[in-house]
Amino acid sequence: MYSYPLYKTASPFYSQCIEVLGEGTVTAAPDRAVVVLGVITDGPNLHVIQTENAKTVSNIIQSLLDLRIPREKIQTYDYRIEVIYDYHDGKQIFRGYKVTHLLKITTDNVEQTGNIVDTAVSNGANEVTSIRFTTAHPETYVNQALSLAIQNGRQKALTIANTLGVTLSPVPFRVQEQSSTAAIPAPYMASKLAISEAATPIQPGQLVFDAKARVWYLFN
């Protein structure tokens, strides 16, 4: 939160103040997608399922490289080995192990998102944790929304001043940013995917950037 006092002291010609809250909203099409997916394997023999998991993940990575996804855009997001137990009559019974290896894939070609998911699944991925859409330059839209919020604040102050029959100062006495947020579309969630003949339809939606600014205007 930032505060911008535009005068150190009030002008003697202005003795009263109008305080308003300006709001601004900007929408933008996402230009970046972040997909988290991978492989979960389980079984009684840890070495066997580790080997199986590693082989499948390697196949997925190669298939993504074949889609011209840069290697640096493919990262290990999570890797876990867990012991699995069953419980019977209050007793803990060893059942085996579970190996989880999730990858995070980032692409600036949003239209490629569905193809990334389908390619990974066809090469052994059985877990899609999330698909998140964002933008490479959020600050551009945040600043646009903040500018609109300040303009909205002035319009509100002018409406109040005109209603009261008073003269508003040409610039605000003080401006304070209240908040700036980017509302990202809800992530696409899926798990234990099965291979489908139809392409996965992924809809990126719109990003919404909101900003609020509290503005003080002197008047006489």
Kinemage of the C-alpha trace (Angstrom):
@kinemage 1
@onewidth
@group {chain A} dominant
@subgroup {mainchain}
@vectorlist {calphas} color= white
{ca met a 1} P 0.000 0.000 0.000
{ca tyr a 2} L 1.382 3.402 -0.960
{ca ser a 3} L 0.395 6.910 -0.003
{ca tyr a 4} L 1.162 9.925 -2.204
{ca pro a 5} L 0.731 13.315 -0.461
{ca leu a 6} L 0.722 15.943 -3.202
{ca tyr a 7} L 0.890 18.946 -0.847
{ca lys a 8} L 2.908 19.258 2.331
{ca thr a 9} L 0.498 21.807 3.750
{ca ala a 10} L -3.035 22.727 2.777
{ca ser a 11} L -3.591 25.903 0.782
{ca pro a 12} L -5.191 28.693 2.844
{ca phe a 13} L -7.889 28.969 0.149
{ca tyr a 14} L -9.041 25.420 0.828
{ca ser a 15} L -10.213 24.546 4.315
{ca gln a 16} L -12.412 21.514 3.657
{ca cys a 17} L -11.682 18.059 2.247
{ca ile a 18} L -13.641 15.490 0.243
{ca glu a 19} L -12.502 11.893 0.695
{ca val a 20} L -13.462 9.252 -1.899
{ca leu a 21} L -12.558 5.704 -2.813
{ca gly a 22} L -11.771 5.221 -6.505
{ca glu a 23} L -11.982 1.817 -8.169
{ca gly a 24} L -10.572 0.551 -11.450
{ca thr a 25} L -10.784 -2.764 -13.296
{ca val a 26} L -8.837 -4.015 -16.298
{ca thr a 27} L -9.311 -7.371 -18.040
{ca ala a 28} L -6.694 -9.143 -20.119
{ca ala a 29} L -6.343 -12.404 -21.993
{ca pro a 30} L -3.838 -14.775 -20.336
{ca asp a 31} L -0.584 -15.156 -22.218
{ca arg a 32} L 0.977 -17.820 -20.008
{ca ala a 33} L -0.138 -21.213 -18.721
{ca val a 34} L 1.373 -23.230 -15.888
{ca val a 35} L 0.514 -26.933 -15.833
{ca val a 36} L 1.352 -29.270 -12.959
{ca leu a 37} L 1.089 -32.963 -13.835
{ca gly a 38} L 2.948 -36.182 -13.393
{ca val a 39} L 2.986 -39.814 -12.374
{ca ile a 40} L 1.927 -41.684 -9.244
{ca thr a 41} L 2.962 -45.309 -8.923
{ca asp a 42} L 2.427 -47.694 -6.028
{ca gly a 43} L 3.260 -51.247 -5.123
{ca pro a 44} L 5.000 -53.487 -2.584
{ca asn a 45} L 8.511 -53.204 -4.056
{ca leu a 46} L 10.012 -49.722 -3.799
{ca his a 47} L 12.799 -50.294 -6.322
{ca val a 48} L 10.358 -51.584 -8.930
{ca ile a 49} L 7.907 -48.675 -8.640
{ca gln a 50} L 10.742 -46.112 -8.505
{ca thr a 51} L 12.119 -47.497 -11.744
{ca glu a 52} L 8.666 -47.589 -13.336
{ca asn a 53} L 7.948 -44.020 -12.222
{ca ala a 54} L 11.293 -42.697 -13.481
{ca lys a 55} L 10.858 -44.368 -16.870
{ca thr a 56} L 7.357 -42.943 -17.331
{ca val a 57} L 8.407 -39.427 -16.282
{ca ser a 58} L 11.335 -39.583 -18.709
{ca asn a 59} L 8.916 -40.530 -21.499
{ca ile a 60} L 6.669 -37.598 -20.586
{ca ile a 61} L 9.588 -35.156 -20.591
{ca gln a 62} L 10.755 -36.372 -23.999
{ca ser a 63} L 7.247 -36.070 -25.419
{ca leu a 64} L 7.051 -32.484 -24.172
{ca leu a 65} L 10.442 -31.692 -25.684
{ca asp a 66} L 9.084 -33.074 -28.952
{ca leu a 67} L 6.326 -30.443 -28.665
{ca arg a 68} L 9.123 -27.852 -28.624
{ca ile a 69} L 8.644 -27.027 -24.962
{ca pro a 70} L 12.046 -25.678 -23.845
{ca arg a 71} L 13.750 -27.929 -21.300
{ca glu a 72} L 14.110 -25.023 -18.853
{ca lys a 73} L 10.307 -24.682 -18.878
{ca ile a 74} L 9.948 -28.230 -17.517
{ca gln a 75} L 10.748 -28.496 -13.817
{ca thr a 76} L 10.264 -31.063 -11.087
{ca tyr a 77} L 7.510 -29.601 -8.928
{ca asp a 78} L 7.204 -32.365 -6.333
{ca tyr a 79} L 8.874 -35.698 -5.662
{ca arg a 80} L 7.748 -37.907 -2.782
{ca ile a 81} L 8.107 -41.469 -1.551
{ca glu a 82} L 5.468 -42.530 0.951
{ca val a 83} L 4.843 -45.690 2.900
{ca ile a 84} L 1.275 -46.957 2.559
{ca tyr a 85} L -0.482 -48.706 5.415
{ca asp a 86} L -3.847 -50.384 5.802
{ca tyr a 87} L -5.608 -50.413 9.138
{ca his a 88} L -7.503 -53.461 10.349
{ca asp a 89} L -8.950 -53.881 13.842
{ca gly a 90} L -6.824 -50.980 15.006
{ca lys a 91} L -3.631 -52.520 13.666
{ca gln a 92} L -1.303 -50.878 11.153
{ca ile a 93} L -0.510 -53.243 8.296
{ca phe a 94} L 2.174 -52.450 5.719
{ca arg a 95} L 0.752 -52.422 2.176
{ca gly a 96} L 3.539 -50.938 0.082
{ca tyr a 97} L 4.952 -47.682 -1.217
{ca lys a 98} L 3.768 -44.769 -3.330
{ca val a 99} L 6.075 -42.676 -5.498
{ca thr a 100} L 4.860 -39.285 -6.727
{ca his a 101} L 6.741 -37.229 -9.317
{ca leu a 102} L 5.055 -34.048 -10.528
{ca leu a 103} L 6.337 -31.719 -13.245
{ca lys a 104} L 5.604 -28.033 -13.697
{ca ile a 105} L 5.381 -27.003 -17.348
{ca thr a 106} L 5.256 -23.332 -18.286
{ca thr a 107} L 4.234 -22.210 -21.760
{ca asp a 108} L 3.684 -18.788 -23.307
{ca asn a 109} L 1.568 -20.437 -26.009
{ca val a 110} L -1.753 -20.691 -24.154
{ca glu a 111} L -3.425 -22.484 -27.060
{ca gln a 112} L -0.938 -25.319 -26.563
{ca thr a 113} L -2.208 -26.126 -23.053
{ca gly a 114} L -4.677 -28.831 -24.039
{ca asn a 115} L -2.105 -30.496 -26.261
{ca ile a 116} L 0.410 -30.521 -23.397
{ca val a 117} L -2.071 -32.303 -21.145
{ca asp a 118} L -3.091 -34.811 -23.821
{ca thr a 119} L 0.508 -35.566 -24.789
{ca ala a 120} L 1.559 -36.102 -21.176
{ca val a 121} L -1.425 -38.363 -20.449
{ca ser a 122} L -0.850 -40.441 -23.602
{ca asn a 123} L 2.722 -40.978 -22.423
{ca gly a 124} L 1.799 -42.175 -18.947
{ca ala a 125} L 0.806 -39.181 -16.817
{ca asn a 126} L -1.993 -40.190 -14.445
{ca glu a 127} L -2.182 -37.051 -12.317
{ca val a 128} L -2.965 -33.470 -13.335
{ca thr a 129} L -2.833 -31.323 -10.224
{ca ser a 130} L -3.639 -27.942 -11.735
{ca ile a 131} L -3.696 -25.730 -14.802
{ca arg a 132} L -3.230 -22.051 -14.024
{ca phe a 133} L -3.425 -19.127 -16.436
{ca thr a 134} L -1.558 -15.896 -15.870
{ca thr a 135} L 0.360 -13.175 -17.697
{ca ala a 136} L 4.051 -12.505 -18.188
{ca his a 137} L 3.645 -8.787 -17.326
{ca pro a 138} L 1.002 -8.355 -14.598
{ca glu a 139} L 2.424 -4.985 -13.526
{ca thr a 140} L 1.264 -3.405 -16.801
{ca tyr a 141} L -2.381 -4.227 -16.079
{ca val a 142} L -2.106 -3.413 -12.376
{ca asn a 143} L -0.859 0.078 -13.257
{ca gln a 144} L -3.677 0.543 -15.775
{ca ala a 145} L -6.228 -0.445 -13.148
{ca leu a 146} L -4.660 1.947 -10.619
{ca ser a 147} L -4.827 4.805 -13.136
{ca leu a 148} L -8.517 4.090 -13.686
{ca ala a 149} L -9.076 4.004 -9.925
{ca ile a 150} L -7.592 7.482 -9.517
{ca gln a 151} L -9.700 8.791 -12.414
{ca asn a 152} L -12.773 7.210 -10.853
{ca gly a 153} L -11.923 8.862 -7.546
{ca arg a 154} L -11.749 12.292 -9.182
{ca gln a 155} L -15.095 11.740 -10.924
{ca lys a 156} L -16.689 10.847 -7.600
{ca ala a 157} L -15.169 13.913 -5.939
{ca leu a 158} L -16.415 16.146 -8.773
{ca thr a 159} L -19.912 14.728 -8.398
{ca ile a 160} L -19.889 15.487 -4.682
{ca ala a 161} L -18.457 18.981 -5.221
{ca asn a 162} L -21.023 19.827 -7.928
{ca thr a 163} L -23.841 18.583 -5.723
{ca leu a 164} L -22.630 20.745 -2.847
{ca gly a 165} L -21.978 23.722 -5.111
{ca val a 166} L -18.333 24.014 -4.145
{ca thr a 167} L -15.099 24.284 -6.136
{ca leu a 168} L -12.752 21.318 -6.144
{ca ser a 169} L -8.981 21.751 -6.128
{ca pro a 170} L -7.388 20.822 -9.487
{ca val a 171} L -5.240 18.020 -8.027
{ca pro a 172} L -5.773 15.808 -4.983
{ca phe a 173} L -4.286 16.705 -1.653
{ca arg a 174} L -3.402 13.083 -1.027
{ca val a 175} L -3.636 9.723 -2.829
{ca gln a 176} L -3.329 6.363 -1.093
{ca glu a 177} L -3.334 3.047 -2.913
{ca gln a 178} L -5.692 0.710 -1.062
{ca ser a 179} L -5.141 -2.518 -2.954
{ca ser a 180} L -4.260 -3.969 -6.331
{ca thr a 181} L -5.091 -7.561 -7.145
{ca ala a 182} L -5.136 -9.915 -10.094
{ca ala a 183} L -8.019 -12.360 -10.109
{ca ile a 184} L -6.748 -15.422 -11.937
{ca pro a 185} L -9.266 -17.885 -13.370
{ca ala a 186} L -9.857 -20.863 -11.124
{ca pro a 187} L -7.323 -23.625 -11.857
{ca tyr a 188} L -8.497 -26.586 -13.872
{ca met a 189} L -8.324 -29.530 -11.488
{ca ala a 190} L -8.138 -33.186 -12.460
{ca ser a 191} L -6.658 -36.427 -11.195
{ca lys a 192} L -6.212 -40.031 -12.230
{ca leu a 193} L -6.816 -39.181 -15.872
{ca ala a 194} L -7.670 -41.776 -18.473
{ca ile a 195} L -6.596 -41.483 -22.092
{ca ser a 196} L -9.367 -40.082 -24.266
{ca glu a 197} L -9.738 -39.964 -28.015
{ca ala a 198} L -11.067 -36.404 -27.832
{ca ala a 199} L -8.719 -33.451 -27.318
{ca thr a 200} L -8.936 -31.927 -23.862
{ca pro a 201} L -10.792 -28.589 -24.152
{ca ile a 202} L -9.015 -26.030 -21.962
{ca gln a 203} L -10.572 -22.570 -21.665
{ca pro a 204} L -8.183 -19.866 -20.355
{ca gly a 205} L -10.890 -17.274 -19.683
{ca gln a 206} L -9.942 -13.721 -18.732
{ca leu a 207} L -7.669 -12.254 -16.086
{ca val a 208} L -9.230 -9.470 -14.021
{ca phe a 209} L -7.041 -6.824 -12.377
{ca asp a 210} L -8.644 -4.659 -9.687
{ca ala a 211} L -7.235 -1.572 -8.004
{ca lys a 212} L -8.542 0.790 -5.350
{ca ala a 213} L -7.215 4.204 -4.377
{ca arg a 214} L -8.385 6.520 -1.602
{ca val a 215} L -8.200 10.132 -2.754
{ca trp a 216} L -8.535 13.380 -0.790
{ca tyr a 217} L -9.513 16.628 -2.539
{ca leu a 218} L -9.611 20.065 -0.950
{ca phe a 219} L -12.469 22.396 -1.863
{ca asn a 220} L -13.748 25.886 -1.077
